[in-house]
């Protein structure tokens, strides 16, 4: 019987140090392939492969499209591509960003769930926002095992806290206990195979190709009243236990929490545009008032009234932006206190 021979790890902020800690403690003959997605910028060359190779005995490299993966090796998602698994090969997906990230942790974990099922162990480490929770849910649905870093132990608690609250991980441990736990888990025999839900297969295909249709989305979700922050298209609500996500038919995906952040940013951009437009209207009205007054034109009083109206509207929008900032600051402090 096969062991649990695919270990998929997702992390974001604070993840370099956490991954180096694990890499230093993996044994040379680690009986599993290690797949890693960490949110990397596509603007700069990453040396994560060199960092992890130097940290411990396992060689680390950025995944290449179509390569056969093997045990005792660390494969990293390259910048701007989703790391996916198909049979015994790695694929680099060009599908849309998920949770505003590509590579996305959820995309990798869903792919591992579909491909490897009960052979898989999914891990979510330190990071911000909510990438990883949906992927762990998929791992569990397909018979795999899930591990979350204790949020109190994480450098950035938000991502593991979301995974803990939205899924039912098999283990929640601090980073110092994770090497021993993971080595024990990958030596265990894989459980009984479980069929992957069609909805998870569908989302893996979107991450791979970027192709989907509105008819297909209607099969797996329900249309919401919200527009996609990326493309302004219709979004569908997808329920996964305690987790609710939004996906448009183009493929852009957000957790409910990140959707709220994205909508706040869209509203802030709209308010900033309104401020700019009102400032321009106010400046023009004042200029026309001065010109009318100098020329003795009878419309001077009308332009003065318009200038006062635009000034009042400008104050309202500026006050709205200030209130948004205050509410966001209070919410941030409350979230930090809840995580402590």
C-alpha positions in Angstrom: 0.0 0.0 0.0 1.3 3.5 -0.9 2.3 5.9 1.8 1.1 9.5 1.9 3.8 10.5 -0.6 2.7 14.1 -1.7 3.2 16.9 0.8 1.8 20.3 -0.4 2.7 23.4 1.6 1.2 26.9 1.2 2.4 30.0 2.8 2.7 33.8 2.3 4.0 36.5 4.6 6.7 35.1 6.9 6.9 32.0 4.8 10.5 32.2 3.8 11.7 31.6 7.4 9.1 29.0 8.0 10.0 27.0 4.9 13.7 27.2 5.7 13.0 25.9 9.2 11.2 22.9 7.7 13.7 22.3 4.9 16.5 22.1 7.5 14.7 19.3 9.3 13.6 17.0 6.5 15.6 13.8 6.4 17.7 13.1 3.2 15.4 10.2 2.2 12.1 12.0 2.8 9.5 9.5 1.4 7.3 12.2 -0.2 7.5 14.9 -2.9 7.2 18.3 -1.4 5.2 20.9 -3.4 5.4 24.5 -2.2 3.4 27.6 -3.2 4.5 30.9 -1.6 3.2 34.2 -2.9 6.1 35.6 -5.0 6.3 38.8 -7.0 6.6 38.3 -10.8 8.6 41.5 -11.0 11.8 40.1 -9.5 13.8 36.9 -9.8 13.3 34.7 -6.8 16.2 32.8 -5.1 13.8 30.6 -3.0 15.2 27.4 -4.6 18.7 28.3 -3.6 17.6 29.3 -0.1 15.8 26.0 0.6 18.5 23.9 -1.1 21.1 25.4 1.2 18.8 25.1 4.3 18.6 21.3 4.3 19.4 18.0 2.6 16.6 18.0 0.0 17.3 19.7 -3.4 14.8 22.4 -4.2 13.9 23.8 -7.7 11.2 25.8 -9.4 8.8 23.4 -11.1 9.0 22.9 -14.8 6.0 22.3 -16.9 5.5 18.6 -17.7 8.3 17.3 -15.5 7.9 14.1 -13.6 8.0 14.8 -9.8 9.8 12.5 -7.4 10.2 11.9 -3.7 12.9 13.6 -1.6 12.7 16.8 -3.7 11.1 20.2 -3.1 9.2 21.8 -6.0 8.4 25.5 -5.9 5.6 27.2 -7.8 7.3 29.7 -10.1 6.2 33.4 -10.1 3.0 34.1 -12.1 2.0 30.4 -12.6 -0.2 28.0 -10.6 1.6 24.8 -9.5 -0.6 21.9 -10.4 -0.3 18.1 -10.4 -1.6 15.7 -13.1 -0.8 12.0 -12.6 3.0 11.9 -12.0 3.7 15.2 -13.7 3.7 18.9 -12.7 1.8 21.4 -14.7 2.1 25.2 -14.6 -1.3 26.7 -14.9 -2.0 30.1 -16.6 -5.5 30.4 -15.2 -6.7 33.7 -13.5 -5.5 34.9 -10.1 -7.2 33.5 -7.1 -7.4 35.6 -3.9 -5.5 38.2 -6.0 -2.5 35.8 -6.3 -0.9 33.6 -8.9 0.6 31.2 -7.9 -2.3 30.5 -5.6 -2.2 28.1 -2.7 -5.8 27.0 -3.2 -5.2 26.1 -6.8 -2.2 23.9 -5.9 -4.0 22.2 -3.0 -7.1 21.4 -5.1 -5.0 19.9 -7.8 -3.2 17.7 -5.3 -6.6 16.7 -3.8 -7.9 15.6 -7.2 -4.7 13.9 -8.3 -3.5 12.3 -5.2 -6.5 12.0 -2.8 -5.7 10.0 0.2 -1.9 10.1 -0.6 -1.9 13.8 0.1 -1.0 15.9 3.1 -1.9 19.6 2.8 -0.3 22.3 5.0 -1.0 26.0 5.6 1.6 28.1 7.3 2.0 31.7 8.2 0.5 34.4 5.9 -2.1 37.1 5.5 -5.7 36.9 4.2 -7.4 33.6 3.3 -5.6 31.7 0.6 -5.3 28.0 1.5 -8.5 27.4 3.4 -10.5 26.3 0.4 -7.6 24.1 -0.8 -7.4 22.3 2.6 -11.2 21.8 2.4 -10.6 20.1 -0.9 -7.8 17.9 0.5 -10.1 16.7 3.2 -13.0 16.1 0.8 -10.7 13.8 -1.2 -9.4 11.7 1.7 -6.2 13.5 2.3 -4.9 14.9 5.6 -4.6 18.6 6.6 -2.2 20.5 8.9 -2.4 24.1 10.0 0.3 26.1 11.8 -1.0 27.3 15.2 -2.0 30.9 14.5 -0.6 32.0 17.9 2.8 30.6 16.7 2.7 32.1 13.2 4.6 35.3 12.2 1.4 36.3 10.5 -1.7 34.6 11.9 -4.5 35.6 9.5 -4.0 32.8 6.9 -3.7 29.9 9.4 -6.5 31.4 11.5 -8.8 31.4 8.4 -7.9 27.9 7.6 -8.5 26.8 11.2 -11.9 28.6 11.4 -13.2 27.6 7.9 -12.0 24.0 7.8 -11.5 21.1 10.2 -7.8 20.4 10.0 -6.5 17.1 11.3 -3.7 18.7 13.1 -2.9 22.2 14.5 0.6 22.5 15.8 3.4 25.1 16.2 6.2 25.2 13.7 8.6 23.5 16.0 6.5 20.4 16.2 5.7 20.2 12.5 8.9 18.4 11.2 8.2 15.4 13.5 4.5 15.4 12.7 5.0 15.6 8.9 7.6 12.8 8.9 5.3 10.6 10.8 2.4 11.4 8.5 4.2 10.7 5.2 5.3 7.3 6.5 1.6 6.4 7.1 -0.2 4.2 4.6 -2.6 6.2 2.3 -6.3 5.8 3.2 -8.9 4.3 0.9 -9.3 6.2 -2.4 -12.2 8.7 -2.5 -13.7 10.1 -5.7 -13.0 13.8 -6.1 -16.2 16.1 -6.4 -16.8 17.4 -9.9 -16.8 21.0 -8.6 -13.2 20.6 -7.4 -12.1 19.0 -10.7 -13.8 21.9 -12.5 -11.8 24.5 -10.5 -8.5 22.7 -11.1 -9.2 22.9 -14.9 -9.9 26.6 -14.6 -6.5 27.1 -12.9 -4.9 25.1 -15.6 -6.5 26.6 -18.7 -8.4 29.7 -17.6 -11.5 28.4 -19.5 -15.0 28.2 -18.0 -18.5 29.2 -19.0 -21.5 30.7 -17.3 -23.5 27.5 -17.8 -20.7 25.5 -16.0 -20.6 28.0 -13.2 -24.4 27.6 -12.8 -23.8 23.9 -12.0 -21.5 24.6 -9.1 -22.6 27.9 -7.6 -25.4 30.4 -7.4 -25.3 33.8 -9.0 -24.7 36.6 -6.6 -25.6 40.3 -6.9 -21.9 41.2 -6.7 -19.6 42.2 -9.6 -16.1 40.9 -10.0 -13.5 43.5 -8.8 -11.2 42.4 -11.6 -13.4 42.2 -14.7 -16.8 43.5 -13.5 -18.5 40.3 -14.5 -21.1 38.3 -12.7 -19.9 36.4 -9.6 -21.1 33.1 -8.2 -21.3 32.1 -4.6 -19.7 28.8 -3.8 -20.3 27.1 -0.4 -17.6 24.8 1.1 -18.7 23.9 4.6 -18.1 27.0 6.7 -16.3 28.7 3.8 -18.0 30.9 1.2 -16.1 32.0 -1.9 -16.9 34.0 -5.0 -15.8 33.2 -8.5 -16.6 34.8 -11.8 -16.9 32.8 -15.1 -13.6 34.3 -16.2 -12.1 32.5 -13.1 -11.2 35.3 -10.7 -11.8 34.0 -7.2 -12.1 35.6 -3.8 -12.9 34.4 -0.3 -15.7 36.3 1.3 -13.2 38.2 3.5 -11.0 39.1 0.5 -14.0 40.0 -1.6 -14.9 42.5 1.1 -11.4 44.0 0.9 -11.5 44.1 -2.9 -14.9 45.9 -2.8 -13.6 48.4 -0.2 -10.7 49.1 -2.6 -13.1 49.5 -5.5 -15.3 51.9 -3.5 -12.2 53.9 -2.4 -11.1 54.2 -6.0 -14.6 55.4 -7.0 -14.6 57.9 -4.1 -11.2 59.2 -5.1 -12.4 59.7 -8.7 -15.4 61.5 -7.3 -13.2 63.8 -5.2 -11.1 64.6 -8.3 -14.1 65.3 -10.5 -15.7 67.5 -7.8 -12.5 69.4 -7.3 -12.2 70.1 -11.0 -15.9 71.2 -11.2 -15.4 73.5 -8.1 -12.3 75.0 -9.6 -14.1 75.6 -12.9 -17.2 77.1 -11.2 -15.0 79.5 -9.2 -13.1 80.5 -12.4 -16.4 81.1 -14.3 -17.7 83.1 -11.3 -14.7 85.4 -11.3 -14.9 85.9 -15.1 -18.6 86.7 -14.9 -18.1 89.0 -12.0 -15.3 90.9 -13.8 -17.4 91.3 -16.9 -20.5 92.2 -15.1 -22.3 89.2 -16.5 -25.7 88.4 -14.9 -24.8 84.7 -14.4 -22.1 85.5 -11.7 -24.5 84.7 -8.9 -25.5 81.3 -10.5 -21.9 80.3 -10.8 -21.3 81.3 -7.1 -24.2 79.1 -6.1 -22.9 76.2 -8.1 -19.5 76.6 -6.5 -21.0 76.4 -3.0 -23.0 73.3 -4.0 -19.9 71.6 -5.4 -17.9 72.5 -2.2 -20.7 70.9 0.0 -20.6 67.7 -2.1 -16.9 67.6 -1.9 -17.0 67.8 1.9 -19.5 64.9 2.0 -17.3 62.7 -0.1 -14.2 63.6 1.9 -16.0 62.9 5.2 -17.1 59.5 3.7 -13.5 58.6 3.0 -12.4 59.6 6.5 -15.2 57.5 8.0 -14.1 54.5 5.9 -10.5 54.9 7.1 -11.7 55.0 10.7 -13.9 51.9 10.3 -11.1 50.0 8.6 -8.6 51.0 11.4 -11.0 49.8 14.1 -11.7 46.5 12.2 -7.9 46.0 11.8 -7.3 46.5 15.5 -10.2 44.1 16.4 -8.9 41.4 14.1 -5.4 41.8 15.6 -6.7 41.5 19.1 -8.8 38.4 18.2 -5.8 36.7 16.7 -3.7 37.3 19.9 
